Amino acid sequence: MTRDDLAIFDSAAVRAGLSYPDCIRVVRDAMAALSAGTTRQLLRTMLSLGPGRTFAQMPGALGEQDMFGTKTISVFADPLAPGKRRHRGLVVLFEPTEGRPVAIADAEEITHIRTAAATAVATDALARADATTLLIVGTGGQAHTHLHALPLVRRFDRVLIWGRTPARVDALVAAFPHLPCERADDLEAATRAADVICTLTAAAEPVILGDWVRTGTHVNLVGSSGPGPVEVDSALVVKSRYIADSTASARDAAAEFLVARDAGLVTDDHIVAEIGAVLLGRVRGRTGPADITLYKSLGHAVQDLAAAAHLYRSSRR
């Protein structure tokens, strides 16, 4: 590769070059830098192209003297998998000296890996140290990547998986024979048993109720990335210690929070902190073993750009 070449990473190259341990480290640093103000990003712009069809732009910069660029994606309902969505697009990376584009990477694969890495970062920071039971709600691509990432930050003795289609759950269990996975047919019972919960669905209405979640649980809300669809009810939002990946983005697009706020159940101050502030030690994520901590993942350009920059620099080495 010469200096003026444009590096291109297709989905296979992203998978080969972006390991989960590396991505967890990269995303942890990116989220701390976002809360410290050393990285910059704009709120995503989303253009509706009709029911189940969205086009989005997510620009950002890793620092004044670091890489910058944008993520451009389409989020379309998957006709082959009703209730699922596909994120297709590109992450375009520029270098900071001359402003040249230096890399293009498959955005769908980066999104899968970095989203799971961000959940792992939040779980490591917020879940109890003795958390041993994990509940995965959903059976799509994010369920697969989260099952790769989360065991890197906690040792789970039991991994419960729930989905609307038992055959898909069974296939997911079979795909991870090295983990203590089992199908959960009763979501309420599984929720009551879990120490860590990840919701990874395309649900429009709550699939988990606050009354089911016991004290001390950590919850990651990942599936809904914009106003409208919610995965949990307002009761869980109200009773939780609510941590956002970005406060500004949560106030603009975190569906579960917006529903609770619009109902007058919480105010903007219910967002305790950004995960980056917790990582920097500015705010305590968990104040005690009885806290129900909640991390709302919306996904951010700095995560995608940091992952793409790691890919590019690794390939140059």
C-alpha positions as CSV (number, residue, x, y, z in Angstrom):
1,M,0.0,0.0,0.0
2,T,1.5,3.4,-1.0
3,R,0.9,6.6,0.8
4,D,-1.7,7.8,-1.6
5,D,-3.7,4.5,-1.7
6,L,-7.2,4.4,-0.4
7,A,-7.6,1.4,1.9
8,I,-10.8,-0.5,1.4
9,F,-12.1,-2.9,4.1
10,D,-15.0,-5.1,3.1
11,S,-17.0,-7.0,5.7
12,A,-14.5,-9.9,5.7
13,A,-11.6,-7.5,6.2
14,V,-13.4,-5.8,9.0
15,R,-14.0,-9.1,10.8
16,A,-10.4,-10.1,10.3
17,G,-8.9,-6.9,11.4
18,L,-11.2,-5.7,14.2
19,S,-10.9,-8.1,17.2
20,Y,-13.4,-7.8,20.0
21,P,-10.7,-7.1,22.7
22,D,-9.2,-4.4,20.5
23,C,-12.6,-2.9,19.7
24,I,-13.5,-2.8,23.4
25,R,-10.3,-0.9,24.1
26,V,-10.8,1.5,21.2
27,V,-14.5,2.2,22.0
28,R,-13.7,2.7,25.7
29,D,-11.1,5.3,24.8
30,A,-13.4,7.0,22.3
31,M,-16.3,7.3,24.7
32,A,-14.0,8.7,27.4
33,A,-12.7,11.2,24.9
34,L,-16.2,12.2,23.8
35,S,-17.2,13.0,27.4
36,A,-13.8,14.8,27.9
37,G,-14.5,17.0,24.9
38,T,-11.4,16.0,22.9
39,T,-13.5,14.4,20.2
40,R,-16.4,16.0,18.3
41,Q,-19.5,14.8,16.6
42,L,-22.8,16.2,15.4
43,L,-26.1,14.7,16.1
44,R,-27.0,12.2,13.4
45,T,-29.3,13.4,10.6
46,M,-31.9,10.9,9.5
47,L,-34.0,11.1,6.4
48,S,-37.1,8.9,6.2
49,L,-37.6,7.2,2.8
50,G,-40.9,5.6,3.8
51,P,-42.0,2.9,6.3
52,G,-39.0,0.9,7.4
53,R,-36.5,2.8,5.3
54,T,-34.1,5.4,6.7
55,F,-31.0,7.1,5.4
56,A,-28.6,8.6,8.0
57,Q,-25.4,10.6,8.2
58,M,-23.1,10.6,11.3
59,P,-20.0,12.9,11.0
60,G,-17.3,13.3,13.6
61,A,-13.7,13.9,14.4
62,L,-11.4,12.0,16.8
63,G,-9.5,15.2,17.6
64,E,-8.1,18.3,16.0
65,Q,-5.0,16.5,15.0
66,D,-6.5,13.0,14.5
67,M,-8.7,11.2,12.0
68,F,-12.1,12.5,11.0
69,G,-14.9,11.4,8.7
70,T,-18.4,10.2,8.5
71,K,-20.6,7.1,8.6
72,T,-23.3,7.0,5.9
73,I,-25.9,4.2,6.3
74,S,-29.3,3.0,5.1
75,V,-31.4,1.3,7.8
76,F,-34.0,-0.8,5.9
77,A,-36.4,-3.5,7.1
78,D,-35.1,-6.9,6.0
79,P,-37.6,-8.5,3.7
80,L,-36.1,-11.9,4.4
81,A,-36.3,-11.6,8.2
82,P,-39.6,-9.8,9.2
83,G,-39.1,-7.6,12.3
84,K,-35.3,-7.3,11.6
85,R,-33.4,-4.4,10.1
86,R,-30.2,-4.2,8.0
87,H,-27.6,-1.4,8.5
88,R,-25.8,-1.0,5.2
89,G,-23.3,1.7,4.3
90,L,-19.8,3.0,4.6
91,V,-17.4,4.6,7.1
92,V,-15.2,7.1,5.3
93,L,-12.0,8.1,7.1
94,F,-9.8,11.1,6.4
95,E,-6.3,11.8,7.7
96,P,-5.7,15.1,9.6
97,T,-2.5,16.5,7.9
98,E,-3.7,17.0,4.3
99,G,-7.4,16.1,4.7
100,R,-7.1,13.1,2.4
101,P,-9.6,10.3,2.5
102,V,-7.5,7.2,3.4
103,A,-10.0,4.4,4.1
104,I,-13.4,3.2,3.4
105,A,-14.9,0.4,5.6
106,D,-18.1,-1.6,5.6
107,A,-20.3,0.2,8.0
108,E,-22.7,-2.8,8.7
109,E,-19.8,-5.0,10.0
110,I,-18.2,-2.2,12.0
111,T,-21.6,-1.3,13.5
112,H,-22.2,-4.9,14.6
113,I,-18.8,-5.2,16.3
114,R,-18.4,-1.7,17.8
115,T,-22.0,-1.8,19.2
116,A,-21.3,-5.0,21.1
117,A,-18.0,-3.6,22.2
118,A,-19.7,-0.5,23.6
119,T,-22.1,-2.7,25.5
120,A,-19.2,-4.6,26.9
121,V,-17.6,-1.4,28.0
122,A,-20.7,-0.2,29.8
123,T,-21.3,-3.6,31.3
124,D,-17.8,-3.7,32.7
125,A,-18.3,-0.2,34.2
126,L,-21.8,-0.6,35.5
127,A,-22.6,-4.3,36.2
128,R,-21.9,-5.8,39.6
129,A,-18.6,-7.6,39.8
130,D,-20.3,-10.8,40.8
131,A,-22.8,-10.8,37.9
132,T,-23.0,-14.4,36.6
133,T,-26.3,-14.7,34.7
134,L,-26.7,-13.0,31.3
135,L,-30.0,-12.6,29.4
136,I,-29.9,-11.9,25.7
137,V,-33.2,-10.7,24.3
138,G,-33.2,-11.1,20.5
139,T,-31.7,-13.4,18.0
140,G,-30.3,-11.2,15.2
141,G,-26.8,-10.2,14.3
142,Q,-26.3,-8.1,17.4
143,A,-27.1,-11.1,19.5
144,H,-24.2,-12.9,17.9
145,T,-21.7,-10.1,18.4
146,H,-22.8,-9.5,22.0
147,L,-22.2,-13.1,22.8
148,H,-18.7,-12.7,21.5
149,A,-18.1,-9.4,23.5
150,L,-19.8,-9.7,26.8
151,P,-18.0,-12.8,28.1
152,L,-14.7,-10.8,27.8
153,V,-15.8,-8.5,30.7
154,R,-17.7,-10.9,33.0
155,R,-17.5,-14.6,33.6
156,F,-21.1,-15.8,33.1
157,D,-22.1,-19.2,34.5
158,R,-25.5,-19.0,32.7
159,V,-26.5,-17.4,29.4
160,L,-30.2,-17.2,28.8
161,I,-31.4,-16.4,25.3
162,W,-35.0,-15.4,24.4
163,G,-36.5,-14.7,21.0
164,R,-39.9,-14.8,19.4
165,T,-39.0,-17.8,17.2
166,P,-37.7,-20.8,19.2
167,A,-35.9,-22.2,16.2
168,R,-33.8,-19.1,15.9
169,V,-33.0,-19.2,19.6
170,D,-31.9,-22.9,19.3
171,A,-29.7,-22.0,16.3
172,L,-28.1,-19.2,18.3
173,V,-27.5,-21.5,21.3
174,A,-25.9,-24.1,19.0
175,A,-23.6,-21.4,17.5
176,F,-21.9,-20.8,20.8
177,P,-21.1,-24.3,22.2
178,H,-18.3,-22.9,24.4
179,L,-20.8,-20.8,26.4
180,P,-23.3,-22.0,28.9
181,C,-26.2,-21.0,26.7
182,E,-29.8,-22.1,27.1
183,R,-33.1,-21.2,25.6
184,A,-35.4,-19.1,27.7
185,D,-39.1,-19.7,26.9
186,D,-40.5,-17.5,29.7
187,L,-39.1,-14.0,29.3
188,E,-40.4,-12.8,32.7
189,A,-38.8,-15.6,34.5
190,A,-35.5,-15.1,32.7
191,T,-35.6,-11.4,33.4
192,R,-36.1,-12.0,37.1
193,A,-33.1,-14.4,37.1
194,A,-30.7,-12.2,35.2
195,D,-27.8,-10.1,36.5
196,V,-27.1,-8.5,33.1
197,I,-29.8,-7.9,30.4
198,C,-29.2,-6.9,26.8
199,T,-32.2,-6.0,24.7
200,L,-31.3,-6.3,21.0
201,T,-34.7,-6.3,19.3
202,A,-36.7,-4.4,16.7
203,A,-39.7,-4.3,19.1
204,A,-42.1,-1.4,18.8
205,E,-43.6,-2.0,22.2
206,P,-42.0,-3.0,25.5
207,V,-40.8,-6.6,25.7
208,I,-39.5,-6.2,29.3
209,L,-41.4,-4.6,32.2
210,G,-39.8,-2.7,35.1
211,D,-41.6,-4.9,37.6
212,W,-39.7,-7.9,36.4
213,V,-36.2,-6.4,36.9
214,R,-34.7,-7.2,40.3
215,T,-32.5,-4.9,42.3
216,G,-28.8,-5.0,41.4
217,T,-29.4,-5.8,37.7
218,H,-27.6,-4.0,34.9
219,V,-29.6,-3.4,31.7
220,N,-28.3,-2.5,28.3
221,L,-30.9,-1.0,25.9
222,V,-29.5,-1.4,22.4
223,G,-32.3,-2.2,19.9
224,S,-34.1,1.1,19.5
225,S,-31.9,3.8,18.0
226,G,-34.4,6.6,17.5
227,P,-37.7,8.0,18.7
228,G,-40.7,5.7,18.5
229,P,-39.9,2.0,19.1
230,V,-39.3,1.1,22.8
231,E,-38.0,-2.2,24.3
232,V,-38.8,-1.6,27.9
233,D,-41.5,0.3,29.8
234,S,-41.3,3.6,31.6
235,A,-41.3,1.9,35.0
236,L,-37.9,0.6,34.3
237,V,-36.6,3.9,33.2
238,V,-37.9,5.6,36.3
239,K,-36.4,3.0,38.7
240,S,-33.0,2.9,37.0
241,R,-29.8,4.8,37.4
242,Y,-29.8,6.0,33.8
243,I,-26.5,6.3,31.9
244,A,-26.4,7.5,28.3
245,D,-23.6,7.1,25.7
246,S,-24.3,10.7,24.9
247,T,-26.6,13.0,26.9
248,A,-27.4,15.2,23.9
249,S,-28.3,12.2,21.8
250,A,-30.4,10.6,24.5
251,R,-32.4,13.8,25.0
252,D,-33.0,13.8,21.2
253,A,-33.4,10.1,20.3
254,A,-33.5,7.7,23.2
255,A,-37.1,6.4,22.8
256,E,-37.6,4.9,26.2
257,F,-36.4,8.0,27.9
258,L,-38.5,10.3,25.7
259,V,-41.7,8.4,26.4
260,A,-41.1,8.6,30.2
261,R,-40.2,12.3,29.9
262,D,-43.2,13.1,27.8
263,A,-45.4,11.4,30.4
264,G,-43.9,13.6,33.1
265,L,-42.4,10.7,34.9
266,V,-38.8,12.0,34.6
267,T,-36.9,15.1,33.6
268,D,-33.7,15.6,31.6
269,D,-31.9,15.4,34.9
270,H,-32.8,11.7,35.2
271,I,-29.8,11.1,32.9
272,V,-27.1,10.6,35.6
273,A,-24.1,10.9,33.3
274,E,-22.5,9.7,30.0
275,I,-20.7,6.5,30.1
276,G,-17.5,8.4,29.3
277,A,-17.9,10.4,32.5
278,V,-18.1,7.1,34.4
279,L,-15.0,5.8,32.7
280,L,-13.1,9.0,33.5
281,G,-14.1,8.7,37.2
282,R,-16.1,11.9,37.2
283,V,-19.4,10.2,38.2
284,R,-20.1,6.9,39.9
285,G,-21.9,4.6,37.6
286,R,-23.1,2.2,40.4
287,T,-23.5,3.6,43.9
288,G,-24.2,0.3,45.5
289,P,-25.2,-3.4,44.9
290,A,-28.9,-2.6,44.9
291,D,-28.8,-0.1,42.0
292,I,-30.6,-1.0,38.8
293,T,-28.2,0.5,36.3
294,L,-29.3,1.2,32.7
295,Y,-27.1,2.0,29.8
296,K,-28.8,3.4,26.7
297,S,-26.8,2.7,23.5
298,L,-27.6,4.9,20.5
299,G,-24.3,4.5,18.7
300,H,-22.0,7.3,17.7
301,A,-19.7,8.4,14.9
302,V,-16.7,8.5,17.1
303,Q,-17.1,4.8,17.8
304,D,-17.2,4.0,14.1
305,L,-14.3,6.3,13.3
306,A,-12.2,5.0,16.1
307,A,-12.8,1.4,14.9
308,A,-12.0,2.4,11.3
309,A,-8.9,4.2,12.4
310,H,-7.7,1.1,14.3
311,L,-8.3,-1.0,11.2
312,Y,-6.4,1.5,9.0
313,R,-3.5,1.9,11.3
314,S,-3.2,-1.8,11.9
315,S,-3.1,-2.5,8.2
316,R,-0.4,0.1,7.7
317,R,1.7,-1.6,10.4
